[in-house]
Amino acid sequence: IFRKFLKTKFYLILRKIMVVNVTLWSAGSLAATFIPDHLYGVFLALRLFDGLGSATHAAITPAIISDLFIGNRRSQLLALYYFTVPVGAYGTTQLIDSYKL
């Protein structure tokens, strides 16, 4: 059943959307890091791409996990996903902020 789902058109479309989202998310975050102060409009535009990628990724990933797994395993993976999102975002930020140059 799992292999059959991976070959469906629905999954291929979701996979393409996920690739675009992760690319926008990563590129927006990375590029916004190096924008000088006088280009604030460019910074806001890049953060917009970052937010769009993040929001779409957050909406699609739980749906994919729910479609691929059932029962207790689904609950475990969704709990892991929802736990790692804030830990990755805030934990990494705190580590970077605490490092003194």
C-alpha positions as CSV (number, residue, x, y, z in Angstrom):
1,I,0.0,0.0,0.0
2,F,2.8,2.4,0.9
3,R,4.6,1.9,-2.5
4,K,1.3,2.4,-4.3
5,F,0.7,5.7,-2.5
6,L,4.2,6.9,-3.4
7,K,3.5,6.5,-7.1
8,T,0.2,8.3,-7.1
9,K,-0.2,11.7,-8.8
10,F,-1.3,13.3,-5.6
11,Y,1.9,12.4,-3.8
12,L,4.0,13.6,-6.7
13,I,2.3,17.0,-6.6
14,L,2.8,17.2,-2.8
15,R,6.4,16.3,-3.2
16,K,6.9,19.1,-5.7
17,I,5.2,21.6,-3.5
18,M,7.4,20.5,-0.6
19,V,10.6,21.0,-2.6
20,V,9.4,24.6,-3.6
21,N,8.5,25.4,0.0
22,V,11.8,24.2,1.5
23,T,13.7,26.1,-1.2
24,L,11.8,29.3,-0.6
25,W,12.1,28.9,3.2
26,S,15.9,28.2,3.1
27,A,16.7,30.8,0.4
28,G,14.7,33.5,2.1
29,S,16.3,32.8,5.5
30,L,19.8,32.7,4.1
31,A,19.5,35.7,1.9
32,A,17.8,37.8,4.6
33,T,20.9,37.2,6.8
34,F,23.2,39.2,4.5
35,I,21.0,42.2,3.6
36,P,22.5,45.5,4.8
37,D,20.5,47.9,6.9
38,H,19.7,50.4,4.1
39,L,17.8,47.7,2.1
40,Y,15.0,47.2,4.5
41,G,12.4,46.6,1.8
42,V,14.4,43.8,0.3
43,F,14.8,42.3,3.7
44,L,11.0,42.3,4.2
45,A,10.5,40.7,0.8
46,L,12.9,37.9,1.7
47,R,11.3,37.4,5.0
48,L,7.9,37.1,3.2
49,F,9.3,34.2,1.1
50,D,10.6,32.7,4.3
51,G,7.2,32.9,5.9
52,L,5.4,31.6,2.9
53,G,7.7,28.6,2.7
54,S,7.4,27.9,6.4
55,A,3.6,28.3,6.5
56,T,3.0,26.0,3.6
57,H,5.4,23.4,4.8
58,A,3.7,23.4,8.2
59,A,0.3,22.8,6.6
60,I,1.4,20.0,4.2
61,T,3.7,17.9,6.4
62,P,1.2,16.8,9.0
63,A,-1.2,15.8,6.1
64,I,1.5,13.6,4.5
65,I,2.4,12.0,7.8
66,S,-1.3,11.3,8.4
67,D,-1.7,9.8,5.0
68,L,1.3,7.5,5.2
69,F,0.9,6.1,8.8
70,I,-2.0,4.8,10.8
71,G,-2.8,4.3,14.5
72,N,-0.2,4.6,17.2
73,R,2.7,5.1,14.7
74,R,0.9,8.1,13.2
75,S,0.5,9.7,16.6
76,Q,4.1,9.1,17.5
77,L,5.4,10.7,14.3
78,L,3.0,13.7,14.5
79,A,4.1,14.3,18.1
80,L,7.8,14.1,17.0
81,Y,7.1,16.6,14.2
82,Y,5.3,19.1,16.4
83,F,8.0,18.8,19.0
84,T,10.9,19.3,16.7
85,V,9.5,22.5,15.0
86,P,9.8,24.8,18.0
87,V,12.9,23.1,19.3
88,G,14.7,23.6,16.0
89,A,13.5,27.2,15.6
90,Y,14.0,28.5,19.1
91,G,16.8,26.2,20.3
92,T,19.0,27.0,17.3
93,T,18.3,30.7,17.6
94,Q,19.3,30.7,21.3
95,L,22.5,28.8,20.5
96,I,23.4,31.3,17.8
97,D,22.5,34.3,20.0
98,S,24.5,33.0,22.9
99,Y,27.7,32.8,20.8
100,K,29.8,35.9,21.2
101,L,31.9,37.1,18.3
